[in-house]
């Protein structure tokens, strides 16, 4: 079984240190991230209210949501993940700048994109 993880350049990063603010991922400090949500948590995080239309895959639905609502929808997802994991928001270290892919692997929902360091 997959674990719910947030990795930057392959290194696991605590979800409580992540903030979301879409922006260009062209920064020289941008790094690739991968958020993996195992199947057991997909429905409660990605379709909790049953809004995904019948006949539409969750990854297609979420790709459209991310395209339309960006920061708002991904920020809500990160907050919901923290709540699920019973983690308090901590000092921000990284900012999700882009989500370039949403993919249902059959075992997990995977989001990939770019993060940049959080700067005060």
Secondary structure, 3 states (H helix, E strand, C coil): CCCCEEEECCEECCHHHEEECCCCCCCCCCEEEEEEEEHHHHHHHHCCCCCCCCCCCHHHHHHHHHHHHCHHHHHHHHHHHHHHHCCCCCCCCEEEEEEEEEEECCCEEEEEEEEEECCC
